[in-house]
């Protein structure tokens, strides 16, 4: 594990209701960004919280 990593940011297309619902369960929405691919909601969580969530699948 890289000790320098403190935060994980996860983008989800605004219109993708499934991924937005999933990401809201594990992270906090911190903003919306516009890209050439459309609008994306950005979610943020601590690396520790994200790692704990991912360990459920190993």
C-alpha positions in Angstrom: 0.0 0.0 0.0 1.2 3.5 -0.8 1.2 5.5 2.4 1.1 8.8 0.3 -2.4 8.0 -1.0 -4.9 9.6 1.3 -8.0 10.1 -0.9 -9.8 8.3 -3.7 -11.9 10.3 -6.2 -14.4 8.5 -8.3 -16.1 10.1 -11.4 -19.6 8.9 -12.5 -21.5 10.2 -15.5 -24.4 12.3 -14.3 -26.9 10.2 -16.2 -25.7 6.9 -14.9 -28.1 6.3 -12.0 -26.7 2.9 -11.1 -23.1 4.0 -10.5 -24.2 7.2 -8.8 -26.3 5.2 -6.4 -23.4 2.8 -5.7 -20.8 5.5 -5.2 -23.1 7.5 -2.8 -23.0 4.4 -0.5 -19.2 4.5 -0.2 -18.2 8.1 -0.9 -19.3 11.7 -0.6 -20.2 13.8 -3.6 -17.8 16.7 -3.8 -18.7 18.3 -7.1 -19.6 18.1 -10.7 -17.2 18.6 -13.6 -17.8 19.1 -17.3 -15.8 17.1 -19.8 -16.0 16.6 -23.5 -17.8 13.4 -22.6 -20.5 15.2 -20.6 -21.1 16.1 -17.0 -19.6 13.9 -14.3 -20.3 13.8 -10.5 -17.1 13.4 -8.5 -17.1 11.4 -5.3 -14.4 11.3 -2.7 -13.6 9.0 0.2 -10.5 8.2 2.2 -8.2 5.5 0.9 -8.8 3.4 4.1 -12.5 3.5 3.6 -12.2 2.6 -0.1 -9.8 -0.3 0.7 -12.2 -1.7 3.3 -15.0 -1.6 0.8 -13.0 -3.4 -1.8 -11.8 -6.1 0.6 -15.3 -7.4 0.7 -14.8 -8.7 -2.8 -11.5 -10.6 -2.3 
